[in-house]
Amino acid sequence: MPQSKLDELCINAIRVLAMDAVQKADSGHPGTPMALAPLAYVLWTRHLRYNPANPSWIDRDRFVLSAGHASMLLYSVFYLTGYDVSLDDIKHFRQWESSTPGHPEYGYTPGVETTTGPLGQGLGNSVGMAIAEAQLGAMFNKSDHAVIDHHTYFIASDGDMMEGISHEASSYAGHLALGKLIGFYDDNHITIEGDTALTFGDDTARRFEAYGWHVQRIEDANDLDALDKAIVAAKEITDRPSLIVVRSHIGFGSPNKHDTAEAHGSPLGADEIKLTKEALGYPSQEPFYVAPEALAHWRSMKDRGAQLEQEWKARYDAWKRGYPTDAKELERRLRGDLMEGWEDLIPTFTAENGNVASRAASGAVLNSIAVKVPELVGGSADLASSTNTIVKGAPSISRDDYAGRNFHFGIREHGMGAVMNGMAVHGGFIPYGATFLIFSDYMRPAVRLAAIMKQHVIYVWTHDSIGLGEDGPTHQPIEQLSTLRAIPDFTLIRPADASETAEAWRAALKHKDGPVALVLTRQKLGFIDRTRNASAAGVAKGAYVLSDADGGAPQVVLMSSGSEVALILEAQKKLQDAGVRARVVSMPSHELFAAQSQEYRDSVLPPGVKRVSIEAGHPMSWQRWVGGDGIALGLHRFGASAPYKELYEHLGITVDKVVESAKQLVGTS
Ligand SMILES: Cc1ncc(C[n+]2csc(CCOP(=O)(O)OP(=O)(O)O)c2C)c(N)n1
């Protein structure tokens, strides 16, 4: 189909809005929206199934702008097609509390499916979305009804393709043969420092072919017909993901800035915008002008979208009538409600269980509750047997069985994190992903985004300290606990025994507005007798008095988490023998505790009573709780390769150190 005058006006409207918004904001990225305007036009007017009036329609196609800096491409399309994004919002691009932030942010702008900007993440999220679609489809569609049946599209730039995460996610997508995943690679040869020839010689098309993707090439990003045909072909390929490599020219239309790095991330300037509008033959120089006939055509997408959703709704209703139990279950999952009675399945641990590593207790809890939490799906980055994250007897997800709940993410921690985020924002799942705590570093950019988006994902991070022993300093986390605790809207729970581990899972599943990490031991932990100590239910409040001082108000508070709680229990006894009344506080989660009332916090940590904390990690995050006159014991050095009991002794994570510090504070040393 040749480009008509109307097509041209519609496409140039995107270019103009992008140029003008960036110019007004005096910052932003005009070049890529200008280059990709034709692709957006073809996609949003001919292919993408969406309803601007209902951005949360569950069976809509998903679109992810992995090159998040090109956000004006999205915002222009949202305004033009009639999402709840006004021209005024476009004029407030990048301003305080506007719905058009610098990079697309989940929850801020109707239509934005996920937060992007850190390059590569969006690509990873789209793989997760495509997995979620395939899983829900496999679980809920019937031979006569496809109620979950949509595509996931993404646009990736050179930067997305250079980032390592693109390898992890695309390799996994190829392996799973995600046939409804369709990506566009914006091959414009330009990054911030200049021509990609400076640094990037990959044959990206062949790279994706090697992953098992179907790949097409388009030589001219302005060729609507070629774009249209390629998308049609990509949709017809159902046994593999598709990549369409689109040769484009950044800043297209700008006489002096097209094909330059300058067009990437700065306003074109008033003079250049004038020249560009002239060169494009745009009917007006007025900023933010959209020709009425162009807007009318774009806005006809509202009717198209309403009709698409209506047709789907009719199919959905028929399915719901035929399969009411399935419908009830799908609707529950999409609402994010947990199934009634799931908590009854949380096991109770007793002295008979003996000493149990918290990773093993976690595996037992997961396996007990799994049947009543079917939306809890996940796995590990090739550490299933070490992290105890397999649901026994359940099938694994594969290209032949998308309904399998056990995931084998492969040794792709970063990709795993991004896939989990994509699944979570898609809806219908609480994804979990496991690895050693030390390798949380390998997935951290995705973890941070889960927190920014407040997504309900669960990390199972085991081998959580020098307590892992012989594997040595490369595997022993030191700074991880404290630095993870510094992530806003992130909850970390490090349980002290099997009972706290069960409560940690309860808290993790109930905490719906952000990611939760369960931080678990490799080594066995002693059984804490709950008939003599407080109930582990205190985990829900982040910290609780596990064992109070005998014979009067405490003179000192001892605090810890995880494996080191055993040390402070022991220290309490020794102090008592020495005539010092010590309270033992188990603090599995700083964040859950910080969220409690001042009254509760004071009841656990009485003001004026000095405090000692101990944790087999860097003590930075404990300073807040011990205060200026307390002592935070921990590690200021890397660990070492040795049996763990020896390491604790050599590195000073000992009962004696706690006793000594407490005595020092109380003034009896
Ligand atoms: C992980 C990450 N590193 C660095 C950046 C900063 N950055 C933004 S865009 C970009 C590269 C721009 O080149 P390209 O991806 O080709 O985008 P285009 O110029 O085509 O818009 C960089 C380095 C980022 N957003 N994310």
The ligand as an ORCA input file, in Angstrom:
! r2SCAN-3c Opt
* xyz 1 1
  C      21.732      0.115     30.703
  C      21.830      1.474     30.102
  N      23.029      1.992     29.852
  C      23.150      3.231     29.341
  C      22.038      3.980     29.082
  C      22.172      5.401     28.562
  N      21.771      5.444     27.149
  C      20.547      5.822     26.780
  S      20.281      5.628     25.141
  C      21.832      5.013     24.915
  C      22.295      4.515     23.577
  C      21.649      5.157     22.443
  O      21.793      4.407     21.289
  P      20.630      3.489     20.760
  O      20.310      2.462     21.740
  O      21.010      3.030     19.403
  O      19.385      4.458     20.665
  P      19.093      5.522     19.526
  O      20.282      6.434     19.467
  O      18.913      4.764     18.290
  O      17.877      6.215     19.988
  C      22.534      4.998     26.097
  C      23.939      4.548     26.225
  C      20.791      3.394     29.362
  N      19.653      4.037     29.149
  N      20.717      2.139     29.842
*
